[in-house]
Amino acid sequence: MIKRLAHYLTYNNFLNLYTACHDDPHFHGTALPFESCYDRYSHPNGLNRMLEDVNNFKFTSISFNTSVNIIEIPFINKLLWRCVSHRHIPDKYLRLREMDLSAVTVSKKTFDLLSDSFAIDKLTLGSTPGGCDEFLTVANLESLSFVNNKNLSLKFLTREKCSSLRSLSFNNCQEVPIERLFDFVKNNTHLAELNFSDSQGRKRHTVDLIMSIFSPSNVTEAFNFNYSACKVFHTEIIPRAVFLGTNALRTLNLENNDYFKDFVTDIIDNAPNLVELNLLGLDFNYPLLLSNLPQLRSIRMNYNHHIVNALISAGPKQTFEVLINNTWGKKRTRVINLANLAGAIHACEQIDFKFVNCRINVPTHVRQELATHGVSLRALDNTVSLLKTL
């Protein structure tokens, strides 16, 4: 039994034994103390040895639905307290690279323990009942993620408490107080990455969050905004004047946010340093001038009638990754003649083009020319791929 339980432990990662005992039928009905789980930790000083070995501290479900918080608060608080009470130096923070509590319903006491005794680089939180996240303060915190949370306060999001925060993520969260998030993003001088995926704002004006990204004073480099799981999408109208320009933004993901289909040109004009742009799911049929994005290396978008001219306008690039997805159906779209794209393809040192469900015409002389220039052409199922490497 001990050897089997050791499967859940590695040198760099401690997957909590409580979950193991509940998910693995071999351990149903057992309650093994930590000191007996492995030879190294069977010593009376076993917990200290475990803390020496651990960089990551995770409480995640192995087999249960990840949208359900399955681990009880008392167990977590008791375990964290044991870790704190066994510190070599009582007044020194316990330093962890990562703590994942996504399968945990935490409490104010949990936050008190984290704030008073832990220094964590990356923290993932599940449910925070009653908006108790307002008590969160963790030393050295650089990355914070909320998963499956239905009641956030975000009162902790202040410059004083989150001065070192570089990455902030929301995944499948409901009732997010957008006003607080908006103010933090707009005024924060360190936040480099914001991910807002399959989540809802408290007033459903979530789309207004992008206003804080397109601000000259903002330093956010990566903004991923995925609304694909939401069936209802209400928002206030964003005037074009709101896009004031940003030189910091490098990555922008607006996949399945069809609301922005009328603002793509404004986005391109006001974010000149974009490197990665994801517009999949946005159905628009007007020309794009990609020459306004000289650093662009990757674009993902739906097919439209101007796609060939858009790709040609991108100009020569060292690396260019393109994904075009035709959601209209082949019978309703024009043929893409690769002869018209040959010049753009040869102007790039490396390419990775994928055309999904598109009508592609490859004349014989173009096929031979592509092969001469080291471009491999493949057709598999509904996807035509062109690849050129150094």
Backbone torsions as a table, in degrees:
resi	resn	phi	psi	omega
1	MET	NA	-41.0	-179.1
2	ILE	-63.3	-41.5	-179.7
3	LYS	-64.7	-38.9	-179.6
4	ARG	-67.7	-38.9	179.4
5	LEU	-66.7	-29.7	179.2
6	ALA	-63.3	-18.8	177.1
7	HIS	-59.5	-27.1	-177.6
8	TYR	-85.1	-0.2	-178.5
9	LEU	-118.8	136.6	170.1
10	THR	-129.9	172.7	-176.4
11	TYR	-63.3	-35.8	-173.3
12	ASN	-105.2	-3.0	-172.5
13	ASN	-145.7	126.1	-179.3
14	PHE	-109.7	103.9	176.3
15	LEU	-90.0	120.2	-165.5
16	ASN	-57.8	141.3	-174.6
17	LEU	-71.7	-24.7	178.9
18	TYR	-59.8	-47.9	178.6
19	THR	-64.6	-40.8	179.3
20	ALA	-58.4	-44.2	-177.8
21	CYS	-65.7	-25.5	-178.7
22	HIS	-92.5	-29.0	-176.6
23	ASP	-91.2	-25.6	-178.9
24	ASP	-97.6	117.6	-176.9
25	PRO	-59.6	-21.5	178.7
26	HIS	-66.5	-17.5	-174.7
27	PHE	-117.3	12.5	177.8
28	HIS	-61.4	132.1	178.3
29	GLY	85.3	2.1	179.3
30	THR	-100.7	157.5	175.9
31	ALA	-144.4	72.6	-174.4
32	LEU	-76.8	131.3	174.8
33	PRO	-69.7	157.7	-176.6
34	PHE	-62.3	-35.5	-175.2
35	GLU	-64.7	-19.0	-176.5
36	SER	-101.3	5.9	-170.8
37	CYS	-84.1	-18.0	-176.8
38	TYR	-162.3	151.2	-173.8
39	ASP	-53.2	-44.8	-176.6
40	ARG	-63.7	-30.3	-174.6
41	TYR	-99.8	4.8	-179.6
42	SER	-82.4	-10.8	177.1
43	HIS	-67.0	152.4	176.2
44	PRO	-55.0	-24.7	177.6
45	ASN	-96.6	25.7	-171.5
46	GLY	-61.2	-39.6	-177.8
47	LEU	-66.7	-37.9	175.8
48	ASN	-62.1	-40.9	178.3
49	ARG	-63.7	-40.1	179.0
50	MET	-62.0	-43.8	-179.6
51	LEU	-64.7	-31.5	176.9
52	GLU	-66.0	-34.6	-176.2
53	ASP	-83.7	-22.8	-168.4
54	VAL	-87.1	129.8	168.3
55	ASN	-107.1	-31.9	-178.2
56	ASN	-118.8	138.0	-177.5
57	PHE	-125.0	107.5	-170.8
58	LYS	-124.2	137.0	173.9
59	PHE	-125.1	83.8	-178.7
60	THR	-126.6	156.0	-179.1
61	SER	-82.7	135.5	177.8
62	ILE	-81.4	-46.6	-172.9
63	SER	-122.8	-11.9	-179.9
64	PHE	-80.3	161.3	175.9
65	ASN	-58.7	127.5	-175.0
66	THR	-69.8	-12.7	179.1
67	SER	-82.6	-0.4	-178.3
68	VAL	-111.8	130.3	175.2
69	ASN	-83.4	115.0	-168.2
70	ILE	-109.3	-8.7	-173.9
71	ILE	-106.5	130.5	-172.3
72	GLU	-75.9	150.4	-178.8
73	ILE	-59.5	-48.0	-175.9
74	PRO	-56.4	-39.4	-179.6
75	PHE	-63.1	-46.3	-178.4
76	ILE	-62.3	-47.7	-178.7
77	ASN	-62.9	-39.0	178.9
78	LYS	-64.6	-42.8	-179.5
79	LEU	-66.0	-45.3	179.0
80	LEU	-61.6	-38.9	179.2
81	TRP	-64.9	-38.6	178.0
82	ARG	-62.8	-41.5	178.6
83	CYS	-61.8	-43.9	-179.0
84	VAL	-64.6	-43.3	-175.7
85	SER	-70.5	-16.0	179.8
86	HIS	-100.5	13.9	179.3
87	ARG	-63.4	142.1	175.8
88	HIS	-62.3	-44.5	179.7
89	ILE	-114.8	108.2	-171.2
90	PRO	-54.3	-35.1	-175.1
91	ASP	-92.2	1.8	-177.0
92	LYS	-95.6	139.4	178.1
93	TYR	-63.4	144.4	167.9
94	LEU	-79.7	119.0	-174.8
95	ARG	-95.4	122.9	177.6
96	LEU	-128.9	141.8	175.4
97	ARG	-72.0	-38.5	-175.9
98	GLU	-148.1	138.4	170.3
99	MET	-131.1	121.6	-178.3
100	ASP	-113.1	110.1	178.5
101	LEU	-113.8	32.6	-174.5
102	SER	-66.1	-24.1	178.9
103	ALA	-97.9	16.7	-173.5
104	VAL	-117.2	139.0	166.4
105	THR	-94.3	109.5	-173.3
106	VAL	-91.1	170.6	-178.6
107	SER	-134.4	176.2	176.5
108	LYS	-59.0	-37.7	179.3
109	LYS	-62.6	-38.3	177.2
110	THR	-59.6	-46.7	179.8
111	PHE	-65.1	-36.0	177.2
112	ASP	-61.6	-43.0	179.1
113	LEU	-64.9	-44.5	-179.9
114	LEU	-63.7	-42.8	-175.9
115	SER	-70.1	-37.7	-174.0
116	ASP	-83.4	-26.2	-165.7
117	SER	-130.9	-6.5	-174.3
118	PHE	-121.9	143.9	168.7
119	ALA	-117.6	113.0	-171.3
120	ILE	-124.2	134.7	177.7
121	ASP	-80.0	-45.3	-175.8
122	LYS	-130.3	122.7	-176.4
123	LEU	-125.4	130.4	175.0
124	THR	-118.1	128.5	-176.3
125	LEU	-120.4	144.0	174.0
126	GLY	-95.5	-123.2	-175.7
127	SER	-74.0	137.8	175.6
128	THR	-127.7	79.7	-172.8
129	PRO	-58.1	140.8	177.4
130	GLY	70.6	15.1	-178.9
131	GLY	65.5	32.6	-176.4
132	CYS	-71.0	-2.0	176.8
133	ASP	-63.9	-12.4	178.8
134	GLU	-62.2	-17.6	-179.2
135	PHE	-91.7	5.8	-175.8
136	LEU	-77.5	124.2	169.6
137	THR	-149.3	112.3	-177.2
138	VAL	-124.7	128.8	-179.0
139	ALA	-65.1	138.5	173.9
140	ASN	65.8	14.0	-176.4
141	LEU	-66.3	122.0	-179.0
142	GLU	-108.5	-29.5	-177.4
143	SER	-134.0	128.7	-178.3
144	LEU	-132.1	128.3	179.7
145	SER	-127.8	139.6	173.6
146	PHE	-114.3	131.2	-177.0
147	VAL	-127.7	130.9	174.3
148	ASN	54.7	44.3	-177.7
149	ASN	-106.8	132.7	-176.2
150	LYS	-112.1	0.0	-175.8
151	ASN	-151.6	78.9	179.6
152	LEU	-99.4	143.9	173.9
153	SER	-101.2	-36.4	-176.4
154	LEU	57.9	21.1	178.4
155	LYS	-68.8	-19.2	179.3
156	PHE	-77.2	-13.5	-175.6
157	LEU	-75.0	78.3	175.9
158	THR	-126.4	159.3	-179.4
159	ARG	-62.3	-33.3	-178.5
160	GLU	-69.7	-43.9	-176.4
161	LYS	-80.1	-28.2	-172.6
162	CYS	-121.8	42.5	-175.8
163	SER	-66.5	-25.8	-177.6
164	SER	-100.7	1.1	-174.7
165	LEU	-69.2	124.3	-179.3
166	ARG	-111.9	-23.9	-177.3
167	SER	-136.8	132.8	-178.6
168	LEU	-134.9	127.4	-174.5
169	SER	-133.0	143.8	173.7
170	PHE	-129.8	122.3	-178.8
171	ASN	-129.3	117.7	179.4
172	ASN	57.1	44.2	177.7
173	CYS	-104.7	147.4	-179.5
174	GLN	-117.8	155.4	175.4
175	GLU	56.3	41.2	178.1
176	VAL	-73.7	126.4	178.6
177	PRO	-72.1	91.4	-172.4
178	ILE	-62.3	-33.9	-178.1
179	GLU	-59.9	-43.9	179.0
180	ARG	-66.4	-42.2	179.0
181	LEU	-64.7	-41.8	178.6
182	PHE	-57.7	-48.8	-178.0
183	ASP	-64.0	-39.2	-179.0
184	PHE	-65.8	-46.3	-178.5
185	VAL	-64.6	-39.1	-177.0
186	LYS	-67.9	-34.8	-173.4
187	ASN	-102.1	-11.5	-176.8
188	ASN	-75.1	139.5	-177.8
189	THR	-107.2	6.4	-178.2
190	HIS	-123.7	-23.6	-173.9
191	LEU	-61.5	121.9	-177.2
192	ALA	-108.4	-19.0	-176.4
193	GLU	-143.0	130.7	177.4
194	LEU	-130.2	122.3	179.0
195	ASN	-118.2	124.1	179.8
196	PHE	-128.5	98.3	-169.6
197	SER	-121.8	125.9	173.8
198	ASP	52.1	41.2	-176.2
199	SER	-125.6	163.1	-178.6
200	GLN	-123.2	139.7	172.4
201	GLY	-80.3	157.6	-177.2
202	ARG	-62.2	-36.9	-179.7
203	LYS	-108.1	9.9	179.1
204	ARG	60.3	24.0	173.0
205	HIS	-102.9	35.7	-174.6
206	THR	-58.3	-33.6	-176.6
207	VAL	-62.2	-23.7	179.0
208	ASP	-64.0	-14.7	179.8
209	LEU	-60.1	-30.3	-178.1
210	ILE	-65.7	-20.6	178.7
211	MET	-60.0	-36.4	-178.3
212	SER	-75.4	-20.4	178.6
213	ILE	-75.5	-42.1	-179.5
214	PHE	-88.2	71.4	179.5
215	SER	-136.6	134.7	-177.5
216	PRO	-58.3	-27.0	-177.0
217	SER	-88.6	-7.5	-175.6
218	ASN	-81.8	143.0	-177.9
219	VAL	-111.3	7.1	-178.8
220	THR	-61.1	128.2	-176.9
221	GLU	-99.4	-30.5	-176.7
222	ALA	-129.4	124.9	179.8
223	PHE	-129.7	111.3	178.6
224	ASN	-111.7	118.1	-174.5
225	PHE	-128.7	98.2	-174.5
226	ASN	-114.0	113.8	-177.0
227	TYR	-109.4	20.3	-168.2
228	SER	-64.5	-24.9	-176.2
229	ALA	-86.1	-6.6	-174.4
230	CYS	-94.1	127.5	-179.0
231	LYS	-85.7	-29.7	-178.9
232	VAL	-112.7	132.5	-175.2
233	PHE	-136.2	93.2	178.3
234	HIS	-105.8	143.8	178.6
235	THR	-160.1	161.4	169.4
236	GLU	-78.4	151.4	-179.6
237	ILE	-70.3	132.4	178.1
238	ILE	-95.6	117.8	177.1
239	PRO	-70.2	153.4	-179.2
240	ARG	-61.9	-27.6	-177.7
241	ALA	-66.3	-12.8	-176.6
242	VAL	-70.7	-22.3	179.9
243	PHE	-81.3	94.8	-172.3
244	LEU	-90.6	-8.8	179.3
245	GLY	102.9	137.4	177.3
246	THR	-143.1	130.5	176.7
247	ASN	-96.0	-7.2	-175.6
248	ALA	-88.3	-31.5	-171.1
249	LEU	-65.7	123.7	179.6
250	ARG	-110.7	-35.9	-176.0
251	THR	-125.7	127.0	179.4
252	LEU	-133.4	121.4	-179.4
253	ASN	-120.0	109.0	178.2
254	LEU	-117.0	30.2	-175.4
255	GLU	-56.4	131.8	176.7
256	ASN	66.4	15.2	175.8
257	ASN	-101.2	76.5	-171.7
258	ASP	-62.7	-17.7	178.5
259	TYR	-57.0	-32.0	-174.2
260	PHE	-83.9	4.2	-175.3
261	LYS	-62.5	-23.8	179.3
262	ASP	-88.4	-2.4	-174.3
263	PHE	-118.7	9.0	-175.9
264	VAL	-60.9	-43.7	179.2
265	THR	-61.2	-42.1	178.8
266	ASP	-63.4	-39.4	179.5
267	ILE	-62.9	-46.4	-179.5
268	ILE	-62.7	-40.4	-178.3
269	ASP	-68.9	-24.5	-172.9
270	ASN	-108.9	2.9	176.9
271	ALA	-132.7	69.8	-170.2
272	PRO	-67.7	-15.5	-176.7
273	ASN	-101.8	16.9	178.1
274	LEU	-60.4	135.1	176.3
275	VAL	-107.5	-38.3	179.4
276	GLU	-126.4	130.1	-178.2
277	LEU	-134.7	121.6	-179.9
278	ASN	-115.5	111.0	179.8
279	LEU	-118.2	18.9	179.5
280	LEU	-58.5	137.8	178.9
281	GLY	91.3	-6.8	177.4
282	LEU	-96.7	110.2	-178.3
283	ASP	-91.7	104.2	175.5
284	PHE	-138.4	158.1	-174.3
285	ASN	-136.9	46.1	175.4
286	TYR	-122.1	160.0	-175.2
287	PRO	-67.3	148.8	173.2
288	LEU	-117.1	135.4	177.7
289	LEU	-105.4	91.2	-175.5
290	LEU	-75.2	-7.7	175.9
291	SER	-65.7	-15.9	175.9
292	ASN	-75.3	-6.5	179.0
293	LEU	-119.3	76.3	-174.2
294	PRO	-64.3	-23.6	-178.5
295	GLN	-95.2	2.1	-176.4
296	LEU	-60.8	128.5	178.7
297	ARG	-120.3	-16.2	-177.2
298	SER	-148.7	130.6	175.0
299	ILE	-138.1	135.1	177.7
300	ARG	-127.1	125.2	-175.9
301	MET	-158.8	165.0	175.0
302	ASN	-75.8	155.2	176.3
303	TYR	-65.3	140.7	163.4
304	ASN	-145.0	171.5	-172.0
305	HIS	-67.0	-14.2	-176.8
306	HIS	-103.6	12.6	-170.5
307	ILE	-64.0	-37.8	-178.8
308	VAL	-63.4	-47.7	179.3
309	ASN	-63.5	-34.8	178.8
310	ALA	-63.5	-45.2	-179.4
311	LEU	-67.7	-36.5	177.3
312	ILE	-64.8	-37.7	-177.5
313	SER	-68.1	-15.9	-178.8
314	ALA	-64.5	-29.0	177.5
315	GLY	78.9	-179.2	-178.3
316	PRO	-64.0	140.2	178.6
317	LYS	-143.6	152.2	175.9
318	GLN	-70.9	-43.2	178.6
319	THR	-136.8	134.9	-179.6
320	PHE	-143.4	118.5	178.3
321	GLU	-112.2	126.6	-175.1
322	VAL	-132.2	133.0	171.6
323	LEU	-128.3	118.8	178.3
324	ILE	-115.5	122.8	-178.3
325	ASN	-115.2	121.7	-179.9
326	ASN	-93.0	107.8	-179.9
327	THR	-97.4	-3.0	-177.7
328	TRP	-85.4	-20.4	-173.8
329	GLY	97.5	142.5	-173.7
330	LYS	-62.1	-33.1	-176.1
331	LYS	-68.5	-20.0	-175.8
332	ARG	-101.8	5.0	-174.9
333	THR	-125.7	160.9	-179.5
334	ARG	-81.4	160.9	176.4
335	VAL	-77.4	135.1	173.5
336	ILE	-92.7	113.4	-179.6
337	ASN	-91.5	115.2	-178.0
338	LEU	-65.4	-14.8	175.5
339	ALA	-62.5	-32.3	179.8
340	ASN	-76.1	-19.3	-178.9
341	LEU	-101.5	-4.7	-174.2
342	ALA	-57.6	-43.6	-179.3
343	GLY	-61.9	-42.6	179.0
344	ALA	-65.2	-37.0	179.6
345	ILE	-66.6	-45.1	-177.5
346	HIS	-71.2	-20.2	-178.9
347	ALA	-78.0	-9.5	-179.3
348	CYS	-105.4	138.6	179.7
349	GLU	-70.7	-39.0	178.1
350	GLN	-134.4	137.6	177.2
351	ILE	-136.7	154.0	171.3
352	ASP	-144.3	89.6	-178.2
353	PHE	-101.4	135.7	174.3
354	LYS	-132.8	126.0	176.7
355	PHE	-114.5	113.4	-175.1
356	VAL	-102.4	123.5	176.9
357	ASN	60.7	29.9	-179.8
358	CYS	-104.4	153.4	174.2
359	ARG	-86.6	114.6	-174.6
360	ILE	-117.8	132.3	174.8
361	ASN	-114.7	125.5	-180.0
362	VAL	-123.9	95.4	177.2
363	PRO	-58.9	154.5	-176.2
364	THR	-58.4	-43.3	-177.8
365	HIS	-67.2	-30.2	177.5
366	VAL	-71.2	-40.9	178.0
367	ARG	-59.3	-43.7	179.2
368	GLN	-66.7	-39.3	-179.9
369	GLU	-65.7	-40.1	178.1
370	LEU	-62.5	-44.2	-180.0
371	ALA	-62.8	-38.4	179.2
372	THR	-62.4	-34.2	-178.5
373	HIS	-92.8	14.3	174.5
374	GLY	77.8	22.7	179.7
375	VAL	-99.9	121.3	176.8
376	SER	-90.2	136.9	-178.0
377	LEU	-119.2	125.2	-179.1
378	ARG	-135.4	145.2	174.8
379	ALA	-125.0	119.4	-178.6
380	LEU	-136.2	121.8	-176.4
381	ASP	55.5	-118.0	-178.0
382	ASN	-103.7	16.3	-174.0
383	THR	-121.5	128.9	172.8
384	VAL	-106.4	126.1	-175.0
385	SER	-119.8	140.5	172.3
386	LEU	-124.9	129.0	-175.9
387	LEU	-135.1	129.7	174.3
388	LYS	-135.3	124.7	179.3
389	THR	-120.6	165.4	178.6
390	LEU	-71.4	NA	NA
